[in-house]
Amino acid sequence: MKTTYLFVTAFLALASCAFAFDPSPLQDFCVAINDTKNGVFVNGKVCKDPKLATPNDFFFSVKEGNTSNPLGSKVTPVTVNDILGLNTLGISLARIDFASRGLNPPHTHPRATEILIVLEGTLYVGFVTSNPENRLITKVLNKGDVFVFPIGLIHFQLNVGYGNAVAIAGLSSQNPGVITIANAVFGSNPKISSEVLTKAFQVDNNIVDNLQKQFWSLYIYLQNIIPHKHIQSKYIQELLNNTST
């Protein structure tokens, strides 16, 4: 009886570990396709017939990111949505470009651990541990330095060097997801009740209202479609004028 109990306990422990991240592939590769007629679903995608796979199924060209935005940074993700051959392989990456004093703001990846290597520049990075300690763990990284951000924990990167900076982040999921904290809390759709936020942050309604008017989602969107900061500001002001009339 004791042996059976130990076996069941060990099996459950191993099972919980096995499904903590993306499932392991049961074939060489599974190139994702949108055609459901001639494929099977694996990790949420339909697999292309392996005989029809091409080099482009495993290729993606990452360009230098445009950092002319309010944050002074640009994250270029490379996930299963960009390289279809990543399906079932449990890995992805992102290139992060920083202008001087540029920030990749506090965010979390709900499905992946992140390992970051600095290619150019100097970054101040850190993450916050879970409740109740909420301990801040930080480090200043230089070219060639590597730092790990555990899965699900809030983390950030700030360029503290004299020029631009570039980093590559490896992620332990083909589709790690990202939640930018400020954007999620103050830019949700629909808005979170001001009563919830005033109590959570112990501030008055005016502060919450001001933060919710900052168009967090719009700022993130404009990083990709509008290259110059002064044009972004003008565009946002026009939207504010339109919504107030």
Secondary structure, DSSP 4 states (H G I P E B T S, - for coil): -HHHHHHHHHHHHHHHHHTSSSPPPSSS---EES--TT--EETTEEEPPGGG--GGGG--PPPPP---STTSEEEEEE-TTT-GGGTTS--EEEEEEE-TT-EEEEEE-TT--EEEEEEES-EEEEEEPPTTT--EEEEEE-TT-EEEE-TT--EEEEE-SSS-EEEEEEESSSS---EEHHHHHHS-SSPPPHHHHHHHHT--HHHHHHHHTS-HHHHHHHHHH---HHHHHHHHHHHHHHHT-
